[in-house]
Amino acid sequence: MTAATNTKPAREGSAAKRAAILGAARDLFVRDGVDRVSMDAVSARANVSKATVYDYFGDKQRLFLAVLADASESLNASARQVLEERLADDAGIRNIEQLERALTAVTVDLGTTMVGSADYAALFALVAQQRWDSSEPQGDVSTEATEEAFAERIAHFVDAGLLDADDPRLAADHFIALTMLRAFNQQPNRGSIDLGRVRQTIVDGVHLFIRGYGARSA
């Protein structure tokens, strides 16, 4: 019965029910770990039948991947909005000092969302655990769209004469590694995020990035 259910294609169904199931699954996965969570527990927390959970997502692995995709979409949407608002072409950033201040403010905002959120940090930790436990890990919290958005903004400031980078995407990778990724890796306890340390790591990382990529004539 279960095998037959797991092979049937998942359906979209009601947006509200889908959101309830994803929210319930995310909370349980974060709290207990994917392996310890049953579809019965997800259905009970979402206040839907187990058949409905299977109907929408097929099996627990696909549900886990859907949770990661939902988190990725939320993170990337938030990042794009912040970047478009704070680093826009008409944001009035005309010198290297203004650019450093703007990048710091933007990245602190993003860092406290992506690193400072216990739920998101726990999801990243779950992905890392899945990779450790499985020889063929699947799924990730994708930040590709955020990285591309940073690369586009870096390219703009290269054109404006404030940054010097032959490869904006590589520069974006360096920027994220120095700031948000380093801040994430410095948190020993994913359940208790030190926001002060997150902020200081990002401030220091932005400063190092500007020293390395700032145009000498800016």
Buried (B, 14 or more C-beta within 10 A) or exposed (E): EEEEBBEEEBEEBEEEBBEBBBBBBBBBBBEEBBEEBEBEBBBBBBEBEBEBBBBBBBBBBBBBBBBBBBBBEEBBEBBBEBBEEBBEEEBEBEEBEEBBEBBBBBBBBBBBBBBBBBEBBBBBBBBEBBBEEEEEEEBBBBBEBBBBBBBBBBBBBBEBEBBBBEEBBEBBBBBBEBBBBBBBEEBEEBEEBBBEEBBBBBBBBBBBBBEBBBBEEB
